[in-house]
């Protein structure tokens, strides 16, 4: 019987990143060329042996969103950024000190 795969091993196998440390999601301001106003997006900051980087989830409409990568994620396709964002937010959510604010 094989050993269970740790979340970091799963990230390494799927994304090619090792010793990943994901910070909690952060709300950040973004501007789009098509819009005159500033909106908000979710940014996920990552540190790993390959370097540092971030993935920003920009919700364009209720049905449409896109991802922007920087640092080690620069140049990744939308599909690969989406997969990395899903995996790494799950890794961050598994962290015992991850907490979303409950306002209202």
VOPAGU-2260 file (C-alpha; in pm, 1 decimal, decimal comma):
REM VOPAGU-2260
SITE   aa  ch    i         X         Y         Z
SITE  UNK   A    0       0,0       0,0       0,0
SITE  UNK   A    1     139,6     343,5     -93,5
SITE  UNK   A    2     174,6     635,6     146,5
SITE  UNK   A    3     -78,3     919,0     126,2
SITE  UNK   A    4      32,3    1216,7     -78,8
SITE  UNK   A    5      80,0    1534,4     126,7
SITE  UNK   A    6     -65,4    1860,6      -6,3
SITE  UNK   A    7     285,1    1987,4     -87,8
SITE  UNK   A    8     363,6    1666,4    -280,4
SITE  UNK   A    9      39,9    1704,6    -475,1
SITE  UNK   A   10     133,3    2063,5    -566,6
SITE  UNK   A   11     481,7    1951,7    -671,4
SITE  UNK   A   12     338,0    1674,9    -889,9
SITE  UNK   A   13      73,1    1896,5   -1051,1
SITE  UNK   A   14     251,9    2231,1   -1078,3
SITE  UNK   A   15     622,2    2155,3   -1051,2
SITE  UNK   A   16     663,7    2365,4    -734,9
SITE  UNK   A   17     842,2    2246,0    -420,2
SITE  UNK   A   18     810,3    2347,1     -53,4
SITE  UNK   A   19     511,8    2571,2    -122,6
SITE  UNK   A   20     399,6    2821,9     140,5
SITE  UNK   A   21      69,5    2990,0      51,8
SITE  UNK   A   22     -33,4    3306,9     232,3
SITE  UNK   A   23    -400,6    3371,3     314,7
SITE  UNK   A   24    -602,7    3534,5      38,0
SITE  UNK   A   25    -584,7    3912,1      31,6
SITE  UNK   A   26    -832,0    4155,6    -126,2
SITE  UNK   A   27    -646,5    4398,8    -356,1
SITE  UNK   A   28    -749,3    4689,3    -582,7
SITE  UNK   A   29    -725,3    4636,9    -960,3
SITE  UNK   A   30    -785,4    4851,5   -1267,2
SITE  UNK   A   31    -887,5    4727,8   -1607,3
SITE  UNK   A   32    -826,2    4902,5   -1937,0
SITE  UNK   A   33   -1197,4    4881,9   -2024,5
SITE  UNK   A   34   -1308,1    5040,0   -1695,7
SITE  UNK   A   35   -1253,8    5385,5   -1552,4
SITE  UNK   A   36   -1311,8    5260,8   -1197,8
SITE  UNK   A   37   -1100,7    5061,5    -954,8
SITE  UNK   A   38   -1242,9    4725,8    -843,5
SITE  UNK   A   39   -1124,2    4453,1    -609,9
SITE  UNK   A   40    -974,7    4111,4    -672,7
SITE  UNK   A   41    -837,1    3821,7    -467,0
SITE  UNK   A   42    -457,4    3780,7    -454,7
SITE  UNK   A   43    -281,0    3463,8    -347,4
SITE  UNK   A   44      86,7    3511,7    -255,8
SITE  UNK   A   45     315,4    3207,2    -283,7
SITE  UNK   A   46     672,4    3135,5    -178,6
SITE  UNK   A   47     850,9    2815,0    -281,9
SITE  UNK   A   48    1198,6    2690,4    -370,5
SITE  UNK   A   49    1149,8    2806,5    -729,4
SITE  UNK   A   50    1083,6    3165,8    -617,6
SITE  UNK   A   51     797,6    3395,6    -517,9
SITE  UNK   A   52     488,8    3499,9    -706,2
SITE  UNK   A   53     123,1    3572,8    -693,8
SITE  UNK   A   54    -199,3    3485,6    -867,6
SITE  UNK   A   55    -480,3    3741,2    -881,7
SITE  UNK   A   56    -839,9    3631,6    -946,4
SITE  UNK   A   57   -1026,4    3913,1   -1124,5
SITE  UNK   A   58   -1402,8    3868,6   -1142,4
SITE  UNK   A   59   -1508,3    4047,8   -1461,0
SITE  UNK   A   60   -1878,8    3960,8   -1431,2
SITE  UNK   A   61   -2075,9    3715,8   -1218,6
SITE  UNK   A   62   -2010,5    3445,3   -1476,7
SITE  UNK   A   63   -1667,6    3546,7   -1607,2
SITE  UNK   A   64   -1333,3    3573,2   -1432,8
SITE  UNK   A   65    -968,1    3577,0   -1532,4
SITE  UNK   A   66    -636,0    3521,7   -1361,4
SITE  UNK   A   67    -319,4    3730,4   -1363,4
SITE  UNK   A   68      14,3    3583,7   -1263,4
SITE  UNK   A   69     332,5    3756,1   -1150,2
SITE  UNK   A   70     672,9    3639,4   -1032,6
SITE  UNK   A   71     707,9    3265,6   -1091,7
SITE  UNK   A   72     355,0    3258,4   -1240,2
SITE  UNK   A   73     427,9    3517,3   -1510,5
SITE  UNK   A   74     349,7    3375,8   -1854,5
SITE  UNK   A   75     135,4    3086,2   -1730,1
SITE  UNK   A   76    -183,1    3015,7   -1929,7
SITE  UNK   A   77    -528,0    3095,9   -1788,4
SITE  UNK   A   78    -597,4    2724,0   -1746,7
SITE  UNK   A   79    -274,8    2661,1   -1556,4
SITE  UNK   A   80    -325,1    2969,9   -1336,2
SITE  UNK   A   81    -681,9    2857,0   -1257,6
SITE  UNK   A   82    -560,8    2508,5   -1161,2
SITE  UNK   A   83    -279,3    2649,8    -946,1
SITE  UNK   A   84    -515,6    2897,9    -777,5
SITE  UNK   A   85    -764,2    2620,6    -690,8
SITE  UNK   A   86    -495,0    2389,4    -556,8
SITE  UNK   A   87    -309,3    2655,5    -362,0
SITE  UNK   A   88    -617,6    2813,1    -205,2
SITE  UNK   A   89    -716,3    2464,5     -88,9
SITE  UNK   A   90    -365,2    2426,6      58,2
SITE  UNK   A   91    -398,4    2765,7     228,7
SITE  UNK   A   92    -748,1    2679,2     360,1
SITE  UNK   A   93    -610,8    2358,4     515,4
SITE  UNK   A   94    -370,6    2571,9     718,8
SITE  UNK   A   95    -495,7    2590,0    1077,9
SITE  UNK   A   96    -460,9    2968,2    1107,2
SITE  UNK   A   97    -648,0    3051,3     785,2
SITE  UNK   A   98    -961,4    3245,2     869,9
SITE  UNK   A   99   -1216,4    3440,5     666,8
SITE  UNK   A  100   -1372,6    3741,8     829,8
SITE  UNK   A  101   -1743,9    3712,5     906,9
SITE  UNK   A  102   -1874,9    4068,0     888,5
SITE  UNK   A  103   -2231,9    4176,4     948,4
